Amino acid sequence: MIPELGNLALALALAVAVVLSVVPLAGALRGNHAWMAVAHPASVVMLLLLMLAYACLSWAFVAHDFSVLYVAGNSHTELPLVYRLTAVWGGHEGSLLLWLVMLGGWTVAVSVFSRALPEVFTARVLAVLGMVSLGFIAFTLFTSNPFERLFPAPMQGTDLNPLLQDPGMIIHPPLLYMGYVGFAVAYALAVAALIGGRLDSAWARWSRPWTTAAWLFLTAGIALGSWWAYYELGWGGWWFWDPVENASFLPWLVGTALIHSLAVTEKRGAFKIWTVLLAISAFALSLLGTFLVRSGVLTSVHAFATDPERGAFLLGFFVIAVGAPLLLYAWRAPRVRSVVSFELFSRETLMLANNVFLVTAAATVMLGTLYPLIMDALGQGRISVGPPYFEAVFVPLMLPLLLLVGLGPWVAWKRADAAALARRLWLTFGVAVALCAILLLWLWGQAGLLVFVGLFMALWIVLSSAQGVFERLRRHGGLAGLRRIPAGFFGMHLAHVGVAVLVVGVTVVSAFEIERHVRMAPGDTLEVAGYEFRFGGVREVAGPNFDAIEGVLRVERNGRYVTTLTPQKRYYRVQREPMTQASRHPRPWRDLFTALGEPLGDGAWTVRIHFKPMVHWIWGGAGLMVLGGLLAISDRRYRARRRDDRAIEGKSA
Amino acid sequence: MHPQRKRRLYGVLFIVIGVGIATALTMTAFRENLLFFFSPSQIAAGEAPVERTFRAGGLVVEDSVRREQDSTEVSFELTDGAHSVRVFYDGILPDLFREGQGIVAMGQLGQDGVFRASQVLAKHDENYMPPEVAEALKAAGKMPQHEMKQYQTDGYSRENDSDYESGYRQ
């Protein structure tokens, strides 16, 4: 009965979504306040119904209701409770339901936090979000229903993929989805502004915190996925340029461009059209990301041949979601043209360069990700694009961008004085060069030129940000002035420093990591980067739903005990799959990473031992970016100004 | 020229040059890093390039895995039913590497006709067969019946992040 209740809740949510997409829009058109006001309760009811559906599916997992096809395919009686709850989003259908709950959540958040916005505008935004929900609820209900029954019900489920039975996997998809879905808000704001024919700086200001919120969730999600791949997949890589990763990286790149473009649109009223296109693209790429990962198209484009319904539906949805705003734009274009002039050397130009680099990077990543799929669909044979392509293209695009990250915040809007700027920044730039030169002497011959370029960029960003914060504080009378400086200013610099920290991690680990694959018999030792690993053989251990063989590696440095690492080879009883569980000894400056390979007889095993210097800085940098984003959203400015807008709105109306 | 127009011209030039350089870089890198897939039959027929990286896939032949006693070197035969090719690999094989299992190996074919893999991929599902391998087997007319069914129904069965597992050589 409970699964049917979930199905009913989903169907009712569909009905509410129809109301939400039509009534407020009609109200906005006819100036009917009561109709527009429907948007708020409708959003709340839709969210409650979606949450009810989600709860019903969770209940089916908790109660081991294997008569539900989705539960039977993703659970097992021996699966621990926490993984049964997270198995809800372990597959296609359930993850769509999670997507929907989040979309409902964002919609309600917009409804709550936009009380200060003009009534007509809020009604339009919520209606657009309602339409997105409508599309996805229909997709879930008609092509990917998680409540579908299986008859006769099996006695046992086929268990959750062991790879997903991990704490990192518990929060990675929800964070990623929060990011994906969050861009729906920026999209809805842009579409609503187009409907109203008003792409002004107020619209840009409303969009900024929402876009930043989506972006920080996406950043956290991607970083967590990378972290999970690093420690869980057992081969010590942190980014593989795999289509699944690229699918989440594309909206991130465009979203980052959008954040910067929105700043220009708000402050200077420029780049309006471009900003709208970015808002639409960021959401379109989020849709593409969800679609690529969850539809099975990556496994084989021919997956669609077996289930054309889903493909046709998603493609149709995609075309409408992207095409409708473009048509709307073509209609509104004469009204939204911006006439803003700026000098060649100005903040605007640098922001434009930032956008060009980021969007080009996104385009190249997209080419490498989609080209093999297109060729395969056209029957041109199986091709794949290797990571060297992405590295060869991505690195040269990012280096000039990093230089701009340190420079951009110093350059004035509209017209900047290059000579004056040079006088203020030459010392900082010189210190970065000098520090890099010292590094060059110290590491002479051990690293390539690119390493020093990377480290220089990081130093430049950190020093320039530090100087920026220091000078601003001094101008406001030291620490006492802290409260008078907008949080967004600190948020920006913190995020930029996060980029620098990430760059340091990436540069150092790529240049100085040591990876050894060796055969080790009990008693054998191997020295890696000054650490001595002694293999003490293997022993058997048992987990809740797996048996494992555990290797014992004692690590010493200069004769002093460091740690004992116990990498495992797990055999999951139900899925009969072996899985490597790495064992690590993490420290801020390095990570010791070990994994068991295969038995070679006589107690000997192949063992993987990696020395990863500063690898954690990669995720630390991403963490700083997230904190920077949080600070930026908390800026009082966004809340304070909204009331002004309303006042202006009231006068002009 | 009007200063406003001159600025705009600079702006446009800047973008055109930037995008031009990026496109040139991209296309070069793209061409150099396209990895084609060849089946053992195609390799046997001499269709695969020599000393250029490509991907080869098939089933690991039963009892063909040979291991060096004192190193991590492994070699095994890869077949599509019609022909087979011997693959050498130095490193740790993925968890799901097993005899009879469909795998994809990335590497180069030497002048001596031996395939040296730099990476071996096996998918995280014991019933799963890499699509390339399934196609190669079908082309050779050696698709096992139950696998055929699996391949057709596999589309949506388990889509999880990072389905591939791999081993890298030093």
Chai-1 contact restraints between the chains, C-beta under 6 A:
chainA,res_idxA,chainB,res_idxB,connection_type,confidence,min_distance_angstrom,max_distance_angstrom,comment,restraint_id
A,H92,B,Y156,contact,1.0,0.0,6.0,A-B,restraint_1
A,H92,B,E159,contact,1.0,0.0,6.0,A-B,restraint_2
A,N161,B,R158,contact,1.0,0.0,6.0,A-B,restraint_3
A,N161,B,N160,contact,1.0,0.0,6.0,A-B,restraint_4
A,A229,B,S162,contact,1.0,0.0,6.0,A-B,restraint_5
A,V244,B,D161,contact,1.0,0.0,6.0,A-B,restraint_6
A,R294,B,E159,contact,1.0,0.0,6.0,A-B,restraint_7
A,G296,B,G155,contact,1.0,0.0,6.0,A-B,restraint_8
A,G296,B,Y156,contact,1.0,0.0,6.0,A-B,restraint_9
A,G296,B,E159,contact,1.0,0.0,6.0,A-B,restraint_10
A,S300,B,P131,contact,1.0,0.0,6.0,A-B,restraint_11
A,A303,B,G155,contact,1.0,0.0,6.0,A-B,restraint_12
A,T306,B,G155,contact,1.0,0.0,6.0,A-B,restraint_13
A,L344,B,R7,contact,1.0,0.0,6.0,A-B,restraint_14
A,L344,B,Y10,contact,1.0,0.0,6.0,A-B,restraint_15
A,V356,B,G18,contact,1.0,0.0,6.0,A-B,restraint_16
A,T360,B,A22,contact,1.0,0.0,6.0,A-B,restraint_17
A,T364,B,T26,contact,1.0,0.0,6.0,A-B,restraint_18
A,R382,B,F37,contact,1.0,0.0,6.0,A-B,restraint_19
A,R382,B,E132,contact,1.0,0.0,6.0,A-B,restraint_20
A,I383,B,L34,contact,1.0,0.0,6.0,A-B,restraint_21
A,I383,B,F36,contact,1.0,0.0,6.0,A-B,restraint_22
A,S384,B,L35,contact,1.0,0.0,6.0,A-B,restraint_23
A,V385,B,N33,contact,1.0,0.0,6.0,A-B,restraint_24
A,G386,B,N33,contact,1.0,0.0,6.0,A-B,restraint_25
A,G386,B,L35,contact,1.0,0.0,6.0,A-B,restraint_26
A,P388,B,N33,contact,1.0,0.0,6.0,A-B,restraint_27
A,Y389,B,A29,contact,1.0,0.0,6.0,A-B,restraint_28
A,Y389,B,F30,contact,1.0,0.0,6.0,A-B,restraint_29
A,Y389,B,N33,contact,1.0,0.0,6.0,A-B,restraint_30
A,A392,B,A29,contact,1.0,0.0,6.0,A-B,restraint_31
A,V393,B,L25,contact,1.0,0.0,6.0,A-B,restraint_32
A,V393,B,T26,contact,1.0,0.0,6.0,A-B,restraint_33
A,V393,B,A29,contact,1.0,0.0,6.0,A-B,restraint_34
A,H517,B,T72,contact,1.0,0.0,6.0,A-B,restraint_35
A,H517,B,G91,contact,1.0,0.0,6.0,A-B,restraint_36
A,H517,B,I92,contact,1.0,0.0,6.0,A-B,restraint_37
A,R519,B,T72,contact,1.0,0.0,6.0,A-B,restraint_38
A,P578,B,D95,contact,1.0,0.0,6.0,A-B,restraint_39
A,M579,B,D95,contact,1.0,0.0,6.0,A-B,restraint_40
A,T580,B,D95,contact,1.0,0.0,6.0,A-B,restraint_41
A,G597,B,I92,contact,1.0,0.0,6.0,A-B,restraint_42
A,T606,B,T72,contact,1.0,0.0,6.0,A-B,restraint_43
A,T606,B,I92,contact,1.0,0.0,6.0,A-B,restraint_44
A,R608,B,I92,contact,1.0,0.0,6.0,A-B,restraint_45
